[in-house]
Amino acid sequence: MRITIDRLGHLGDGIALTDSGTIYASGLLPGEVAEGALQGDTLINTRIVTPSALRVKPPCSHAKTCGGCLMQHATDAFVAEWKESIIRGALAGQGLEAPFRPIATSPARSRRRATLTGRKTKGGALLGFHARASDLLLPVPNCQLLHPDLMATFPGLEALVRLGGSRTTELQLTVTRSLAGADVAVSGGKDLDSTLRLELARVTEAHGFARLTWGDETVALRASPVQRMGRALVTPPPGAFLQATAEGETALLQAVALAIGSARKITDLFAGCGTFALPLAERAEVHAVEGEAAMTAALDKAARQTEGLRRVTVETRDLFRRPLEPDEFKGVEAAVIDPPRAGAEAQVARLGAAKVPVIAMVSCNPVTFARDARSLCQAGYRLDWVQAIDQFRWSAHVELAARFVLTKA
């Protein structure tokens, strides 16, 4: 069967609108003509008859097999435009539109945090990512996504797999670049005993890991795996959320700072370990609210140990079950909100009722962002601008920052 791709879906699949219905085909671009076998509504075993001018040679040798990167076959300019279109489409679905600031895209080989899969083999260990839509585990020695410091941890991660893995189950190894070395958290490994603890500690020392966490237990700590947030140094709990790239974090912080302007009293909702709260505290009083106690403890400790910050207060609170109420925003000049993918429907409703003058919203899900944006606009806010932040280069994932301004009380 021969088809012509009309557009891309939000997951990166090519979409062809034919007389017999909608057909999907992975790895194709708008305008391309391709042939293949139709399996349900999907074209498989595709062969490109007419390639698009938007098509480029993938920079990574693993592009055709690895499931991590979907869009290496397209120009950067096209991917940026496509990701912005995903956000525009989500807003249009809620009857909204807004000006867009230029997209900020993280460079290649900049990912500072990744979760790899490992499995013990007869001859050693296999470490990498799964093939696309498959259980097949593939090594990725030439990955163009991960920071070189993460790539340098592979021998040590493989040693961990050989020690604590098995040939029948897989380990998940989350490795994060820190100022003191790699911060490694492993799940799915063998149960700890005295011998395994000793061997894991030796691997940590030999490969210069800052910290190794095995399941729920920190088995080795060579140095505190600190992250810089503004002038503050933060030690996140094992496996804690961290922005995917340093460049992406900088872009988000710049967008948030631009959004809130000269506000002197700020509430930071879903504050994590202080990505926004700590840098903003260099110029304003900040109340940071986060649901995970270990993260608020890390934020609070960093704030107390950093000189030159304005007053920082920290609150551990489940903002889904117990959102801040309007009267708790008394005197607040700006709010920052960075919810998880599900958005923050209940908290946004209270925030809209509180009539905080300016809101900076960060989101990793355009659909829930658009829903929450509509709620704020109905409460009297104007969506001033949106900026796409592409930390997940070559993927279908897109993040954003946005500014809301109160226009009517």
N, C-alpha and C positions, 0 to 999 in steps of 0.2 A: 504494500500500500504506500502511496506517495502523499505527503502532507506538506503544507506550508505553515510555519509557526507565525501566529499573529501577535503573541505577547508572552511575557513570563508571568507565572503565578508567584505568590508570595513565598513559596518554598523553592523557587528557582527552576521549576519545571517549565519547559516550553509548552504552550497551549495553542492548539490548532482548532479553529471553529469550522467544522465541515458540515455538509448536508446531512450526514448521518449522526452528528452530535459532536461533543467536545472530546478531543483526543489529547492526551498528555504524553510528553516525551522528554526524558531527562537529558541534560547536556546540550540542548539546542538553544538557539538565539532567535529573536524576532527577525522575520524575513527569510530564514533558512528553509530550504526545501530538502526533505529527507525521505528516505524509503525505509521500510521495515515491516515486521509482522505485527498485526494488531492482536493484543491479548487483553480482552475486556475493553477498557477505554484507554489503554496504554500502548504506545508503539515501542516495541522491543527490537533488539538486534538492528539498531538504526544505522543507516549509511547516509552521510550528508551528500546530497546531489549538488546543491548550490550553497556554498558557505556565505556567511554574513561578513561584511566589512568590519563588524564589531568583534570578530573572532581573532584571538591571539594564541600563540603557543603557551601552554601553561608553564610557569616558571619552576614548578616542582615536578620531579621525576615520579612522584607517587600520585599525581593528580587523578589518573584514570582509575585507580583502585581504592585509595584511601577515602574513607567516608567523612573526613574532617572538613574539606574544602569543596564547595559546590560550583564556584564561579571563577575559577582560574582561567577558563577559556574565553573570558570576556574582557574588554578593555576596562581600565579603572574608571574612566569617565562614564561608561555605560552602567557599571555596577553602582556608582554613586547616584546617578540619576534614577536607577531602578529602586534603590533603597529609599530615596526621598519620595518616590511615587507610592511606595507602600504606606508611608506615613500620610501623604496627601489623601490616599484612598480611604484610609481609616477615618480621617477627619471628615471627609465628604460623606461617609456613611452616617455620621452624626450631624450632618448639616453644617459643618464648620469648615473654615479655611483660614489661612494665616500666611504672612510673609515668612520666608525661609532664609535664615542666615547660612553662609557657606558650610557645607559638610566638612567635618574633620575626620580624616581616615588615618588610622594607625599604620605605620610602615610595616613592611615585611620583616619577619624575624624579630618581632617585638612582644609576642605573647609571654607574659611573665608568670602565668599560672596555667596549669593544664592537668587534666586527669588522664593518665595512661593506663592501659590494661597490660597485665603481665601473666604469663603462664609458664610453669616449669616444664621443661622438655627433657627428653632422654639425654640430650647432649649439653644441656645448660638451661637457658631461659629465653623466652620470646617476649619482647616488649614492643608495644606500639599502639595503633588504633585499629578499630574494626573496619573492614571493607564496607563499602556503601551497601546498606540494606542486607547485611550478612553477619554471621557469627564468626567469619574468618578473621583471624587476628594477623595484622600485617606490620612488620617492622618499618620504621620511617626514619632511616639514618640521614636522609637529606631533606628533612622537613624544612620548609621555607616560612613556616608560621611561628615556630617557637623561638624564643630568645636564645642566643648561643649559650648563655649560662645554663639554661634548662637542658639543652642538647648535651652539655658537658656532664650532666648528672646521669646519663643513660648507663654507663658502666656500673655505677653504684646502685642504681635501681635494679639492674639485672642481677646484681649480687643479692639484693634483698629478695628477689623472686626465687632465686636458687635456694636460699635459706628457708624462706617461710611460705613458699608456694607449693602447689601440687600439680600433677599432670591432668587432673580431672576438674579442677575449679580454677577460676580466674581471680587475680588480685586487682584491686583498683588502687593506683598510686597517684595521689594528688601532690604535685610538686610546685612550690611557689618560690620565686626568686626573692630573696631578702638582702638587706645590706650586709648581713653576716654569713651569707651562704644559703644553700637550699633548705627550705622548710618542707619536710616530707611527711605525709600522712597516708598510712596504708590501711585498707580494709579488705576483708575476705581472706586473710592469711591464717596460718596455723595458730593454735592456741599457744600463748606464751608459757614458757617454763624457764627455769634458771639458765639452762644451756642456751636456749634461743635468745634470751635477753642479752647474754654475754656476747654472742656472735653478732647480733644486730648492733650492739654498741660498738663493736670493732669495725663493722662496715661504716657506721656513721663517722667514726674517727678517721678511717682510712680514706674516705672519699670527701671529707670536709663538709658534711651536712651540718647545718646549724642545729636542727632539731629533727628527731624521728619520733613519730607517733604511730603506734601499732594498735589498731582498734581504738579503744578509749584510753589507752595508757601511753604516756610519754616515756619511752624507754631510753632515750638519750638526748641530752641537751648540752651541746658543745658551746653554744653562744645564743643569746637571745635573738630570734629571727625578726629584727625590727624593720618596720616600714616607715618612711618619712612621709608625714602629712603636714604640709606647711613647714614650720620650724620644729614641730613636735616629732618625737620618735615613739612609735607605737609597736607593741608586741601583740599581734592578734592571737586569739586562741587557735589551736590546731584546726585547719580546714575552714577557717572563717572566710566570709566573703571578702573579696578584694577585686577592684576593677581590673579587667583583663590585661590592660597595658598601661604603662606609666604615661604614655602619650594621650591615651584615651582619658585617663583620670585628670590630666592637666586640662584637656579640652572641656571636660565636664565642669571642673572647678571654675575655669574662666567664664563659662556660660552662666553658671550659677551666680558668680560674683557680679557679672554684668546685669543679670536679672534683678538682683536685690538692691543694687546701687549703694546708696549711702546709709542704708538702714543701720541703726545702732542697737536694736534689740531683735534677736532672731530666734525662732524655734525651728529646730532641725528634726524632722520626723523620719523614722526608719534610718537612724543616724549611723548604724553599723559601728565601726571602730573609730569613726571620726573623720572620714574622707572629706566632708565639707565642714563639719563643726569646728575642727581644730584650726584649719587655715582661716576660716571666717572669724574665729575668736581673736585673731591678731588685730582686728579692727572693730569688733562689735561684741556685745554680750550675747552668749548663746545658751539656750536650753536644749539639750540633746536627748531625744527619746528613742529607745530601741528595745525590742522585745527579748533579746538574748542577753542574759545576765553576764556571761563571760565577755561579750563584746563591750557592754557598757563599763565593765570593770577595767578593760584595757583602755578605753577612751578616757575614763576618769583618772586613771593612773598617769597616762601621758599628759593630760591637762595639768595635773598637779606638779609634774616634774618639769614643765616647760615654762621658762621665764618669758615675760612680756606679753602674756595673753590677757585679754579681758576676762571677766567672770564667766566661768563655764559651769553649768549645773547639768547633772546627768540623771536620767530617770529610766528605770527598767519597767517597761509596760507593754503589754500585748495590744497593739493599736488596732487589731482586728476585733478583738473581743471588748476592748475598753478604749475606744478612741478618745483623744483629748476633746473636751467639750468647749463650746464657744467662750465661756467665761474664763477658761484657762489660757486664752490668748490675749488677755487684757494687757494693753501697752505694747504688744508685739508689733513691730513695724514691717517685718517680712517673715515669711515661712519658706522653708526648703522641705520638699517631700520627695523621697526616692523609694517608692514601694517595690515589692517583688512583682513578678510577672502578672499576678492576679489583680494588680492595681490596689486601690485603697478606697473602695466605694463609700464605706461608712465614714472613714476619716475625712475624705474630701467633702462629704456633705456637711460635717461639722465645721470644717475649715471655711467653706463657703458661707455658712451662717455667722462665723466669727468676724467676717468683713476685715480680715487682715489686708492692709493696703496693697501688698505685692506678694506674689507666690512664685517661687522657682520650682518647677516640677521636672524631675528626671525619671525616665521610664525606659524599660527594656522590652516593652510590649506596646506597639502602636495601637492595637485594638482596645486594650483596657485604658490606655492613655486617652484616646479619643472619647471613650465613655465618660471618664472622669473630667475631661476638659468640658464636655457638654454640661455636666453638673455645675461646674464653676461658672460657665457662661450664663446659665439659667439663674445663678445666684447673684448676678450683677458684675461679673468680671469680663474683661476683654482679653482674648488670646493675642498677645502683642507680637510674638514671634516664636518660631520653632527652629531648632538646629539639630540635624542628624549627626550623631557621633558613631562612627563605624570603628569599634574596637575589634570586631570579629571579622577581619578582612577575609574576603572570598567566601563568606558563609551567607546564609539567608537571614542571619540575625542582624537586627538594627536597634540602636539605642538613640535616645534623643533627650534634649533639654528644651524647656519652654518657659516663657514668662507670661504671667497673668497679672493684669492690673485692675484694681477695683474701680469701676466707673460709676456705680450707683449703690448707695448704702441701703 
